C-alpha cells in the first residue's frame, strides 16, 4: 500500500520552509556561523600569542643573564635592563604582535605571582600582552575588538653558581631523602633534584630540616620539612616541582690516569702519626684509634678507598681524594668522633674538588659515607656522579662546599652545613618557562 502527498500540500510545505529559512538566515544562522568563524580565529590567534609571549619571556631572561656580569640571580634580584625589555618587545614584533595591534605589552622582573616559589624571585621575568582581536561576522553585534590577554614567566639560573646540592639520578624515589632529627643547611646555594619520580625528594618525620635558598625538583617533593636559609629566620620553603633537569656541570672532568702516579705503600696500623704523600694506593687506606693522619698536597688515587674510624684526626690542604674502588668494602668511609680538616687544590685540573668517586663504579651498593660525630671541616666539592652519598652523625659539621651525587640521604641528629662556594668559571645558564 502506498501513500503520497497531494502536489498542492507538498508545494505548500516547501513554501513554508523557504519562508522560515528567509526569516532565520539573517537573524540566527548567520550569527551562529559568525560565532564559529570568529571563535576559530580567536583560538588560532591565542595559540600564536602564547607562543610569542613564551618566546619573549625566554629572550628577556637570556638577556637579563647577559646584562648581569656576576650572574648572581639568586641572593638579590637584578634590575631589569633596557636590553632585556628590547629583547622581549623585538620578539613580539617578530611574531606580529606589535604595539599597533596590542592594547598593552609589559615586561617586569622579578615576576609577580600567587606562587611563593616564583613571586619576587631573582632571575624571573614576566611578560604580559593584551592583543586586540578584530571581529569578523560578529561585528553585527559590536564593533569593538576582542581583548585577549596572555602571560608567561621565564627564569634564568646559572646552576653551577647557585646550587650547593645537585642530585643526578633521573628516575628513582627518594633521590634526595632526609630522615631523623638532624639539619642539613645549604648556605648561599640551592638544591636541585633531577629525578622525575613523584617522590623524587622526601623528608620523613617532623624533626628533620633541609634548608637552602631554593629547591628545584624535576618530579615532586613530598614532606613539609623544607626551609629557606638562613635557617630558621627565613621560614618554610616551597619546592618547585616540575623543574628542568640540570646536566652534570663536571661531566667533562677527567678521571686521573693511575699509570701517571707513583705507587705508594699502604701504612700499617699502630702508628700514632702518619704522613702520606700523593700517589696511587693499591690497598685500602684504613685508620682507627687516635691516629693523626696528615695528607700532603696533591691527588690521591685510591684503588680500594679509604676508611677513617674512631678518634682519628685527618687533615690535609690542597688535597683531592679520588676513589676507583666499588662496593661496600672499597668505598670512601669517613666516620667516627675525630676531627677532619680537608681542603681541595686551588688550581689545576681538580681545582675545588675534595672527594671524587669514579664514574666507572661497578656496584650499585657503593655508598660514600660521611658520618661526623666530632668536628668535621671539609671544604670543596664532593663529586659522586654514580654513587649514593650518606651524610649522618650527631655532631656539628661543615661538610663541603658543594655536593654533586647520584643520590643523597641525610640521617642522624647532627647539624651539617654546606657552605656553597661558586666556581670561578661561570657555566652556561639554564633558562626555562615556569608559568
Residue pairs with C-beta under 8 A, 6 or more apart in sequence:
5 13
30 137
30 140
31 137
31 138
31 140
31 141
33 137
34 136
34 137
34 138
34 140
35 137
35 138
37 136
37 137
38 135
38 136
38 137
38 138
38 146
41 133
41 136
42 133
42 146
42 148
45 131
45 133
45 148
46 148
46 150
48 95
48 96
49 97
49 129
49 131
49 148
49 150
50 150
50 152
51 95
52 91
52 92
52 95
52 96
52 97
52 129
53 92
53 127
53 128
53 129
53 150
53 151
53 152
54 152
54 154
54 433
55 91
55 95
56 87
56 88
56 89
56 91
56 92
56 107
56 127
56 129
56 152
57 88
57 125
57 126
57 127
57 152
57 153
57 154
57 433
58 154
58 431
58 433
59 87
59 88
59 90
59 91
60 84
60 85
60 87
60 88
60 107
60 109
60 125
60 127
60 154
61 84
61 123
61 124
61 125
61 154
61 155
61 156
61 431
62 87
62 156
62 429
62 431
63 81
63 83
63 84
63 86
63 87
64 73
64 78
64 80
64 81
64 84
64 109
64 123
64 125
64 156
65 71
65 73
65 123
65 156
65 158
65 429
65 431
66 83
67 78
67 81
67 83
67 84
68 78
71 158
71 161
71 426
71 429
72 161
73 122
73 123
73 156
73 157
73 158
73 162
74 122
74 123
74 157
74 162
74 190
74 213
74 214
75 122
75 188
75 213
76 122
77 109
77 110
77 120
77 121
77 122
77 123
77 124
78 109
78 122
78 123
79 109
80 107
80 108
80 109
80 125
84 107
84 109
84 125
85 107
88 107
88 125
88 127
89 105
89 107
92 98
92 102
92 105
92 127
92 129
97 105
97 129
97 131
99 105
101 131
101 132
102 129
102 130
102 131
102 132
103 130
103 131
103 132
103 147
104 128
104 129
104 130
105 127
105 128
105 129
105 130
106 126
106 127
106 128
106 129
107 125
107 126
107 127
108 125
108 126
108 128
109 124
109 125
109 126
110 119
110 120
110 121
110 122
110 123
110 124
110 125
110 126
111 118
111 119
111 120
111 121
111 124
111 125
111 126
111 153
111 435
112 119
112 120
112 126
113 119
113 126
113 153
113 435
115 238
115 435
116 238
117 238
117 239
117 240
118 124
118 153
118 155
118 240
118 434
118 435
121 155
121 214
123 155
123 156
123 157
124 153
124 154
124 155
124 434
125 153
125 154
125 155
125 156
126 151
126 152
126 153
126 435
127 151
127 152
127 153
127 154
128 149
128 150
128 151
128 152
129 149
129 150
129 151
130 147
130 148
130 149
131 147
131 148
131 149
131 150
132 145
132 146
132 147
132 148
133 145
133 146
133 147
133 148
134 145
134 146
135 142
135 143
135 144
135 145
135 146
151 435
152 433
152 435
153 433
153 434
153 435
154 431
154 432
154 433
154 434
155 431
155 432
155 433
155 434
156 429
156 430
156 431
157 429
157 430
157 431
158 426
158 427
158 428
158 429
158 430
159 166
159 192
159 246
159 249
159 427
159 429
159 430
160 249
160 422
160 423
160 426
160 427
161 422
161 423
161 426
161 427
162 189
162 190
162 213
162 214
162 422
163 189
163 190
163 191
163 192
163 246
163 402
163 420
164 186
164 187
164 188
164 189
164 190
164 191
164 212
164 401
164 402
164 403
164 418
164 420
165 176
165 186
165 189
165 190
165 191
165 192
165 212
165 402
165 403
165 404
165 405
165 408
165 418
166 191
166 192
166 194
166 246
166 248
166 249
166 402
166 403
166 404
166 405
167 175
167 176
167 191
167 192
167 193
167 194
167 195
167 201
167 405
167 406
167 407
167 408
168 194
168 248
168 385
168 404
168 405
168 406
169 175
169 194
169 195
169 406
169 407
170 194
170 195
170 196
170 218
170 245
171 195
171 196
171 197
172 195
172 197
172 200
172 407
173 195
173 197
173 198
173 199
173 200
173 202
174 199
174 200
174 201
174 202
174 407
174 409
175 193
175 194
175 195
175 197
175 200
175 201
175 406
175 407
175 408
176 191
176 193
176 195
176 200
176 201
176 202
176 210
176 407
176 408
176 409
177 201
177 202
177 203
177 204
177 407
177 408
177 409
177 410
178 184
178 202
178 203
178 204
178 208
178 209
178 210
178 223
178 225
178 409
178 410
178 411
179 203
179 204
179 205
179 208
179 409
179 410
179 411
180 204
180 205
180 207
180 208
180 392
180 410
180 411
180 412
180 413
181 205
181 207
181 208
181 412
181 413
182 208
182 209
182 392
182 393
182 394
182 410
182 411
182 412
182 413
182 414
182 415
182 416
183 208
183 209
183 211
183 231
183 414
183 415
183 416
184 209
184 210
184 211
184 391
184 410
184 416
184 418
185 209
185 211
185 212
185 229
185 231
185 415
185 416
185 417
185 418
186 211
186 212
186 213
186 229
186 418
186 420
187 229
187 230
187 417
187 418
187 419
187 420
188 213
188 229
188 419
188 420
189 212
189 213
189 402
189 418
189 420
189 422
190 212
190 213
190 214
190 215
190 216
191 201
191 210
191 212
191 214
191 215
191 216
192 216
192 217
192 243
192 246
193 200
193 201
193 215
193 216
193 217
193 218
193 219
193 221
194 218
194 245
194 246
195 201
195 217
195 218
195 219
196 218
196 219
196 245
197 219
197 220
198 219
198 220
198 222
199 219
199 220
199 222
200 217
200 218
200 219
200 220
200 221
201 215
201 217
201 219
201 220
201 221
201 222
201 223
201 239
202 221
202 222
202 223
203 210
203 222
203 223
203 224
203 225
203 226
204 223
205 225
206 225
207 225
208 225
208 410
209 225
209 227
209 231
210 225
210 226
210 227
210 410
211 226
211 227
211 228
211 229
211 231
211 234
211 237
212 228
212 229
212 237
213 228
213 229
214 228
214 237
214 240
215 221
215 226
215 237
215 238
215 239
215 240
216 239
216 240
216 243
216 246
217 239
217 240
217 241
217 242
217 243
218 242
218 243
218 244
218 245
219 241
219 242
220 241
220 242
221 239
221 241
224 236
226 236
226 237
226 238
226 239
227 234
227 235
227 236
227 237
228 234
228 235
228 236
228 237
240 434
243 432
243 434
244 430
244 432
246 430
248 385
248 404
249 404
249 423
249 427
250 353
250 381
250 383
250 385
250 404
251 385
253 349
253 350
253 353
253 356
253 383
254 349
255 322
255 324
255 356
255 358
255 359
255 360
256 299
256 301
256 322
258 280
258 301
258 303
258 324
261 278
261 279
261 280
261 299
261 301
262 277
262 279
262 280
263 279
263 280
263 282
264 276
264 277
264 279
264 280
264 281
266 281
266 282
266 283
266 284
266 285
267 274
267 276
267 285
269 286
269 287
269 288
269 289
269 291
271 291
272 290
272 291
272 292
273 291
273 292
273 294
274 287
274 291
274 292
274 293
274 294
275 293
275 294
275 296
276 285
276 293
276 294
276 295
276 296
276 300
277 296
277 298
278 295
278 296
278 297
278 298
278 299
278 300
278 319
279 298
279 300
279 301
280 301
280 303
281 300
281 301
281 302
281 303
281 304
282 303
282 304
283 303
283 304
284 302
284 304
284 305
284 306
284 307
284 325
284 329
284 330
285 302
285 305
285 306
285 307
286 306
286 307
286 309
287 293
287 307
287 308
287 309
287 310
287 312
287 314
288 309
288 310
288 312
289 310
289 311
289 312
290 310
290 311
290 312
290 313
291 310
291 312
291 313
292 312
292 313
292 315
293 308
293 312
293 313
293 314
293 315
294 315
294 316
295 314
295 315
295 316
295 319
295 342
296 316
297 316
297 317
297 318
297 319
297 345
298 318
298 319
298 320
298 345
299 319
299 320
299 322
299 345
299 350
300 319
300 320
300 321
300 322
301 322
301 324
302 321
302 322
302 323
302 324
302 325
302 332
303 324
303 325
303 330
304 325
304 329
304 330
305 323
305 325
305 329
305 330
305 331
305 332
305 333
306 321
306 323
306 332
306 333
306 334
307 333
307 335
308 314
308 333
308 334
308 335
308 336
308 338
308 340
309 333
309 335
309 336
310 336
310 337
310 338
311 336
311 337
311 338
311 374
312 336
312 338
313 338
313 339
313 340
313 341
314 334
314 338
314 339
314 340
314 341
314 342
315 339
315 340
315 341
315 342
316 341
316 342
316 343
317 343
318 343
318 344
318 345
318 346
319 342
319 343
319 344
319 345
319 354
320 344
320 345
320 350
320 353
320 354
320 355
320 356
321 332
321 342
321 354
321 355
321 356
322 350
322 356
322 358
323 330
323 331
323 332
323 355
323 356
323 357
323 358
323 368
324 358
324 360
325 331
325 358
325 366
326 358
326 360
326 361
326 362
326 363
326 366
327 362
327 363
327 365
327 366
328 363
328 365
328 366
328 367
330 366
331 357
331 366
331 367
331 368
331 369
332 355
332 357
332 368
332 369
333 368
333 369
334 340
334 369
334 370
334 371
334 372
334 376
335 369
335 370
335 371
335 372
335 373
335 393
336 371
336 373
336 374
337 373
337 374
337 395
338 374
339 374
339 375
339 376
339 377
340 372
340 374
340 375
340 376
340 377
340 378
341 377
342 354
342 377
342 378
342 379
342 380
343 354
343 379
343 380
344 350
344 351
344 352
344 353
344 354
344 379
344 380
344 381
345 351
345 352
345 353
346 352
350 356
352 380
352 381
352 401
352 421
352 423
353 380
353 381
353 383
354 378
354 379
354 380
354 381
354 382
354 400
355 368
355 378
355 380
355 381
355 382
355 383
355 384
355 400
356 383
356 384
357 366
357 368
357 383
357 384
357 385
357 386
357 387
358 386
359 385
359 386
360 386
361 386
361 387
366 387
366 388
367 387
367 388
367 389
367 390
368 382
368 384
368 387
368 388
368 389
368 390
368 405
369 390
369 392
370 376
370 378
370 382
370 389
370 390
370 391
370 392
370 393
370 399
371 390
371 391
371 392
371 393
371 412
372 393
372 395
372 397
372 399
372 414
372 416
373 393
373 394
373 395
373 414
374 395
375 395
375 396
375 397
376 395
376 397
376 398
376 399
377 397
377 398
378 397
378 398
378 399
378 400
379 398
379 400
379 401
379 419
379 421
380 400
380 401
380 402
381 400
381 401
381 402
381 403
381 404
382 389
382 399
382 400
382 402
382 403
382 404
382 405
383 404
383 405
384 404
384 405
384 406
385 404
385 405
385 406
386 406
387 405
387 406
388 405
388 406
388 407
388 408
388 409
389 403
389 405
389 407
389 408
389 409
390 408
390 409
390 410
390 411
391 399
391 408
391 409
391 410
391 411
391 412
391 416
392 409
392 410
392 411
392 412
392 414
393 412
393 414
393 416
394 412
394 413
394 414
395 414
395 415
396 414
396 415
396 417
397 414
397 415
397 416
397 417
398 416
398 417
398 418
398 419
399 416
399 417
399 418
400 418
401 418
401 419
401 420
401 421
402 418
402 420
402 421
403 418
410 416
